[in-house]
């Protein structure tokens, strides 16, 4: 089917011009910016709802505002012995189109006519892990398990799991992210669609202009 595409920035030079004119549009690589950050790239593997590898050699980027908020949250988590483990951050728009071709259902994937907060560098999928053991905290479901159990209001869970979900949600909301009701792992900046264009620029091209 033909998808009516919104405006998408596909040219690295275009993005350079935008960021030169407006610092807030910059994308920050998270690897050396966020304390204790770890990665488990679910879309570079088959452990996701499409059961396909959707990209190779990903790099985690977020817009400046999101990166700064996440850093503050990570510094606070460190005090209680926890860190963030990231499943996905910025995602090129072409990947969202690919997801939609595999699973064209808005319960599971972003509709390309609107794009995703991930395509804007303003959304992140993540969990918590223990700095002491390196183990992920128990959460209600695995990543990308789209069942009622993944919803924030699902309460028929062990106390430890409820506490872990609450810890993640509390810290993310405190630093200005919004939760997605149906996915315990997904957080985004409010009003991202008003602030940021959709991007379809490769991880390697973004790396070239990252500070």
N, C-alpha and C positions, 0 to 999 in steps of 0.2 A: 504494500500500500504506500501511496505517496504521503509523506509527512510534511505539513506546512511548517517550515523551520522559522524560529524566531531569529533575531540578530545574534550572530555568533562571531566572536573574534577568533580568527584562524591564523592570523599573520603575526609572527613574533615582533616584527617592526611596529605594527599597529599597537601592540601591547606596550612596547618600549615607549612610544609616544605618549600613551595614556599614563603610564607610571611616572614619566618625566614631568607631566603636567600636574599629576596628583599622586603624592606619596602613598596615600591610603590604598591605592589600587595595587601596590606591590604584593608579590607572593613571596612568603618566607619559607625556605626549606627547614623543616622541623628537626631534622636529625641532630644538629648541634645547638639548637635553640631551646628546646624543651628539656629540662632536667629529667633524667631517668627514663626517657622515652624508649619504648621498644616497638617492634613492628611484626605483624603477622599478616602478610598481604593475601587476603582471601581471594581476590580476583586475579592474582598471579598464580593461583592454584585452582583446583576444581572444587574446593570446599566452600561453594557459594550456591545461591539459588539457581543459577544457570547450569551448574555442573560443568562449566567450560572455563578454560584459561582465557581471560579477556584482555590481559596486558602483560608485558614483560618488563623487568627492571624498573619498577615504579619508584618514584621518589615522593615523599610526603611534603606537600605544599599547602599553606593556607594564606589567605590575605592577612595583612598586617594586624588588623584589629582582632581577628580570630586567633592568630598565633600569640599575640600578647596576652589575651585572656586565658588561653590554654597554659601559657607559661606560669601565670600567677596561680592557676589551679594546681599545676604540678608542684610548685614550690610549697603550697599548703599541704598537699597530699604527702610530700616527702616527710613532713613532721610526724605523720602517723604511719610511716613505713610502707607507703604505697606509691606506685607509679602507674602511668598510662601505657597501655598496649594498643596500638592503632591497627585497625583492619583496613581502613581506606580513608583518604582525605580528598585533595583535589583529584578530580576524575575528568579526563577529556570528554567533550560532548559526544564524540564518535562512539565512545564506550556505552554511553547512555542509549544511543540509537541501537547499538548491538544488543544490549539487554532487552530493549523493547521488542526487537525482532524475535528474540527467543521466548520472552514471556510478556506479551502485550496486555498487561493487567496492572492497573494503577494501585492495586493492593500490594503489589510486590516490586514494581519498578516505576521510575519517573517517566512520565509521558514526555517525549521529545519536543512536543509542541510548546511545552513550558520549560523543559530542562530541569535540572536538579541543582540544589544548593551545592552539591559536590562539584558540578561543572562551573560554579562561580568561585570556588575556593573558599566557601563559607560554611561547609558542613564536614563533619568528621564522624567516623564509626570507630568506637573504641570500647575498651574494657579496663579493668584494674588488675594489677598483679602485685604480689608481695615483694618488696625490695629484699627481704631477708631470704626467702626461699626461691624467688624467681617464678613461682607458680601463679597462674591466673586465679583470681577469686571465682568462686562458684557463682554463676549467674543463672537466671531462669531457663535459658535455652542456649543452644549453640548460636553462633552468628548466622544471620539469614535464615533462621527457622521461623517461618511466618505462621505461627499458630497463636492461639489465644494466650498461651503461656508467655509469649514475648511482649505482651501488652503491659504497660506500667500499672494498670489497675487490676491485674491478675494477682490474687493474693493467696491462692491455694498452693503455697510453696513453703519449704523449710525456713525457719527464722533466719538462719545464716544467709540464705539466698536473698530473702527480703531485705536484710540489712545491707548486703553488698550492693544490690540494685539501688537502694536508697542513698548509700554513700556516693555512688557515681552520680546519681541525679542531683543530689544536694550540691555537690561541688561544682558541677557544670552550670546549674541554674544560678548559683551564687556569683559566678563570673560571667554571667550575661548570655549564656547559650539557652536555646529552647530545646525541650525534649520532644520527640515524636511519640505520640501516644501508643503506637502499635509496635515500636521497635526500641527495646531498652538500650541498644548500643548507639543509636543515631542522635546526634546533636548538631544544631546549626545556629547561625547568627540570625536575629530577627531582621526582617525587611531586606534580606539579601538581594532579592530580585530588583529592588529599587536602587540598590547601591552599586551592584556589580553586573557586568555583562557576562553572559555565558562564554566559556573559553573552549576552544578545541585545539590546544597547543600541546605538543608532546612533552613528556617529562624531561627528555634530554634537551629540548629547546628552551624550556623554562629554566633548566639548570644553567644554561649559558648566561642568562641575564640576572640570575639570583645573586643577591649580595652575600 
